[in-house]
Amino acid sequence: MSSAPVGVFDSGVGGLSVLREIRARLPDESLLYVADSGHVPYGEKSPEFIRARSQTIAEFLLQQGAKALVLACNTATAAAVAELRQRYPELPIVGMEPAVKPAAAATRSGVVGVLATTGTLKSAKFAALLDRFASDVRVITQPCPGLVEQIEAGDLDGPRTRELLQGWVAPLLAEGCDTLILGCTHYPFIRPLLRELLPASVSLVDTGAAVARQLQSLLDQRGLRAPAGEAQPTRLWSSGDALQLQRVLPVLWGEALAVQALVEPEISI
């Protein structure tokens, strides 16, 4: 069981930023990744739809032998992680949430900006995070429609991506923001471009490394850490255009890998 893989999924390629952190922290783990690119972005979809997709993909990953699940998507976590934990009580399941707590602790100006999808910003989970951790700071939220699609296409620093980001960060800077939360797993891929557009004094915060640490903790608690040297090659699937994901992998993952088309399982209710 400890040699079994870890299953990770996202609405598209964004979760590769989390997968990268998991690989760095847990190099002996075998990894499975599903990009639900046929339904990207989740941020514009209903919670009911996202729960159904999350259940379908979780079932697929379990059929592939996954010993743990990582929801590498803030929107999917907000909509579906509680239901998945109830359905699979013995399974280690790690979700994502925007880094409100560390950002609130880091800000010096008292103004924190959030770049996120509409779905994340509208979620009750995000509202609860603000209530719990950001009562002493001012949080300015900025939805980023269209940005996920740019990153899905591998356009991390082109004119259109640059134009979109400039339009979103300018009002945050004007309000005195000195800490910026990357509230979607796609957004760490545009960190280099953001560093160009932002003053050096502005901190960028995301939660990929924290997710990898939480996964490590859960695997250790349950005796599920893989033996050293037994990691199998990372396997990837896409519900959208598998060739498109294959094309952008060298940019987003750092190496070329084969991508299979997702064949969805029948879900037992």
VONU-809249 format. One line per 3 residues: number of its first residue (from 1); their letters; for each residue x, y, z of C-alpha. Coordinates in Angstrom, 3 decimals, padded with zeros to 6 digits. Example, Ala and Ser with C-alpha at 12.3 -4.5 7.8 and 13.67 -1.06 7.14 Angstrom:
VONU-809249
1	AS	012.300/-004.500/007.800  013.670/-001.060/007.140
This chain:
VONU-809249
1	MSS	000.000/000.000/000.000  002.828/002.438/000.783  004.156/001.978/-002.768
4	APV	000.781/003.017/-004.218  000.617/006.384/-005.991  -000.787/009.718/-004.846
7	GVF	-003.651/011.047/-006.979  -003.824/014.774/-007.728  -006.380/016.696/-009.798
10	DSG	-007.357/020.180/-010.866  -009.702/021.812/-013.342  -006.765/022.016/-015.738
13	VGG	-003.005/022.487/-015.709  -002.880/024.697/-012.601  -002.482/021.811/-010.198
16	LSV	000.856/021.037/-011.829  002.203/023.867/-009.654  001.140/021.817/-006.610
19	LRE	002.380/018.570/-008.153  005.749/020.252/-008.575  005.864/021.050/-004.842
22	IRA	004.852/017.482/-003.953  007.570/016.051/-006.200  010.166/018.339/-004.613
25	RLP	009.182/017.430/-001.039  008.311/013.744/-001.591  010.559/012.546/-004.426
28	DES	009.940/008.850/-003.675  006.177/009.080/-004.223  004.614/007.929/-007.487
31	LLY	002.216/010.569/-008.810  -000.985/010.490/-010.849  -002.449/013.709/-012.246
34	VAD	-005.792/014.467/-013.880  -006.379/017.772/-015.653  -010.130/018.253/-016.070
37	SGH	-009.415/020.575/-018.976  -012.617/019.568/-020.747  -014.449/021.565/-018.061
40	VPY	-011.997/024.377/-017.278  -012.379/026.819/-015.579  -014.202/025.570/-012.484
43	GEK	-014.445/029.137/-011.211  -017.391/029.847/-013.504  -019.257/026.579/-012.738
46	SPE	-021.885/025.788/-010.097  -020.898/024.044/-006.840  -023.130/021.098/-007.831
49	FIR	-021.276/020.659/-011.119  -017.881/020.874/-009.409  -018.895/018.295/-006.806
52	ARS	-019.987/015.906/-009.554  -016.722/016.352/-011.466  -014.651/015.937/-008.299
55	QTI	-016.478/012.704/-007.466  -015.935/011.358/-010.988  -012.207/012.129/-010.960
58	AEF	-011.703/010.857/-007.414  -013.316/007.569/-008.441  -011.018/007.352/-011.469
61	LLQ	-007.884/007.977/-009.403  -008.925/005.389/-006.835  -009.430/002.894/-009.654
64	QGA	-005.820/003.623/-010.628  -004.773/002.598/-007.119  -004.329/006.013/-005.453
67	KAL	-003.566/005.810/-001.703  -004.285/009.513/-001.140  -006.005/012.381/-002.967
70	VLA	-004.968/016.001/-003.394  -007.539/018.500/-004.651  -005.065/020.901/-006.249
73	CNT	-007.769/023.468/-006.874  -009.175/026.112/-004.524  -012.611/026.046/-006.185
76	ATA	-012.920/022.253/-006.074  -011.808/022.232/-002.441  -014.432/024.793/-001.457
79	AAV	-017.195/022.889/-003.265  -016.280/019.232/-002.824  -013.650/018.351/-000.217
82	AEL	-016.118/017.896/002.675  -018.271/015.526/000.620  -015.248/013.504/-000.534
85	RQR	-013.966/013.150/003.033  -017.380/011.931/004.110  -017.525/009.441/001.240
88	YPE	-013.978/008.123/001.796  -013.378/008.479/005.562  -010.253/006.278/005.587
91	LPI	-008.565/008.034/002.653  -006.028/010.831/003.242  -007.460/013.825/001.356
94	VGM	-005.698/017.179/001.123  -007.403/020.307/-000.180  -006.333/023.833/-001.072
97	EPA	-007.329/027.170/000.338  -006.107/030.698/-000.395  -003.220/031.744/001.857
100	VKP	-005.187/034.305/003.884  -003.545/033.459/007.217  000.123/033.806/006.116
103	AAA	-000.703/036.876/004.027  -002.413/038.600/006.956  000.649/037.842/009.076
106	ATR	003.068/039.090/006.411  001.509/042.423/005.428  003.150/045.589/006.726
109	SGV	000.754/048.077/005.139  -002.315/046.217/006.379  -003.627/045.811/002.818
112	VGV	-003.733/042.344/001.209  -004.755/041.698/-002.387  -006.254/038.448/-003.662
115	LAT	-006.122/037.278/-007.268  -008.565/034.386/-007.654  -011.350/032.888/-009.717
118	TGT	-014.924/034.076/-009.297  -015.891/030.712/-007.774  -013.251/030.895/-005.055
121	LKS	-014.104/034.471/-004.133  -017.828/033.675/-003.893  -017.371/030.560/-001.762
124	AKF	-018.443/030.324/001.860  -015.049/028.760/002.625  -013.242/031.882/001.456
127	AAL	-015.599/034.127/003.431  -014.877/032.044/006.529  -011.126/032.412/005.987
130	LDR	-011.485/036.182/005.853  -013.576/036.205/009.024  -011.098/034.012/010.854
133	FAS	-007.725/035.385/009.782  -008.166/038.792/008.173  -010.181/040.739/010.725
136	DVR	-007.268/043.113/011.384  -006.290/043.737/007.758  -007.996/045.110/004.691
139	VIT	-008.452/042.493/001.965  -009.121/043.561/-001.626  -010.321/040.762/-003.882
142	QPC	-009.780/040.756/-007.630  -011.489/038.154/-009.843  -009.405/037.242/-012.890
145	PGL	-011.727/036.017/-015.667  -009.797/034.658/-018.628  -006.470/034.209/-016.841
148	VEQ	-006.856/030.465/-016.323  -007.477/030.052/-020.057  -004.294/031.980/-020.895
151	IEA	-002.254/029.702/-018.633  -003.971/026.588/-020.001  -002.725/027.667/-023.434
154	GDL	000.824/028.029/-022.095  000.767/031.826/-022.516  002.582/032.843/-019.349
157	DGP	004.033/036.187/-020.437  002.501/037.160/-023.778  000.926/040.548/-024.537
160	RTR	-002.617/039.463/-023.660  -001.628/037.868/-020.327  000.488/040.903/-019.486
163	ELL	-002.387/043.267/-020.325  -004.847/041.333/-018.166  -002.513/041.252/-015.177
166	QGW	-001.599/044.923/-015.425  -005.286/045.815/-015.340  -005.878/043.714/-012.238
169	VAP	-002.836/044.609/-010.128  -002.848/048.372/-010.782  -005.877/049.113/-008.536
172	LLA	-004.488/046.848/-005.811  -001.214/048.751/-005.797  -003.096/052.044/-005.793
175	EGC	-004.818/050.942/-002.574  -001.487/050.217/-000.874  -001.409/046.436/-001.216
178	DTL	001.976/045.018/-000.178  001.039/041.316/-000.059  -000.666/039.471/-002.910
181	ILG	-002.339/036.082/-002.556  -002.242/033.843/-005.622  -005.645/032.289/-004.979
184	CTH	-005.672/029.775/-007.846  -003.225/026.954/-008.491  -002.763/028.161/-012.066
187	YPF	-001.340/031.483/-010.905  002.107/030.413/-009.597  003.031/029.826/-013.239
190	IRP	002.785/033.573/-013.865  004.850/034.452/-010.784  007.807/035.593/-012.982
193	LLR	005.527/037.976/-014.903  003.996/039.293/-011.689  007.484/039.954/-010.336
196	ELL	008.086/042.130/-013.417  004.851/044.057/-012.896  005.036/044.513/-009.113
199	PAS	007.452/046.450/-006.910  010.014/044.253/-005.171  008.420/045.237/-001.853
202	VSL	005.204/043.327/-002.707  005.198/039.744/-001.399  003.559/036.915/-003.368
205	VDT	001.929/034.143/-001.339  000.544/030.774/-002.457  -000.122/027.473/-000.705
208	GAA	001.498/024.800/-002.890  004.363/024.113/-000.475  001.946/023.974/002.479
211	VAR	-000.159/021.365/000.665  002.941/019.220/000.085  003.793/019.466/003.802
214	QLQ	000.248/018.482/004.790  000.343/015.507/002.424  003.669/014.413/003.931
217	SLL	002.196/014.688/007.433  -000.877/012.579/006.579  001.187/009.897/004.844
220	DQR	003.546/009.724/007.818  000.676/009.500/010.315  -000.789/006.517/008.460
223	GLR	002.462/004.761/007.594  001.916/005.336/003.879  005.203/006.973/002.849
226	APA	006.695/005.246/-000.186  010.010/003.377/000.204  013.055/005.241/-001.066
229	GEA	013.900/004.818/-004.715  010.583/003.254/-005.794  008.898/006.228/-007.494
232	QPT	007.297/005.338/-010.812  007.103/007.800/-013.738  004.392/010.425/-013.316
235	RLW	001.210/009.529/-015.205  -001.110/012.203/-016.585  -004.619/012.280/-018.011
238	SSG	-006.764/015.052/-019.491  -010.519/015.234/-020.031  -009.877/017.831/-022.723
241	DAL	-007.292/017.958/-025.492  -004.564/015.581/-024.320  -002.206/016.779/-027.053
244	QLQ	-002.592/020.387/-025.900  -001.587/019.417/-022.361  001.315/017.447/-023.789
247	RVL	002.439/020.543/-025.710  002.502/022.839/-022.654  004.070/020.325/-020.242
250	PVL	007.683/021.291/-021.063  006.814/024.889/-020.098  004.767/024.094/-016.970
253	WGE	006.328/020.854/-015.709  009.854/021.164/-017.046  009.855/017.981/-019.077
256	ALA	007.876/016.243/-021.796  005.514/013.446/-020.734  002.821/011.452/-022.481
259	VQA	-000.775/012.436/-021.633  -003.662/009.990/-021.865  -007.300/010.798/-022.556
262	LVE	-009.417/010.453/-019.411  -011.847/007.546/-019.638  -014.400/008.265/-016.970
265	PEI	-015.714/005.529/-014.677  -019.303/004.765/-013.844  -020.109/006.372/-010.487
268	SI	-022.024/004.343/-007.934  -024.350/006.531/-005.878
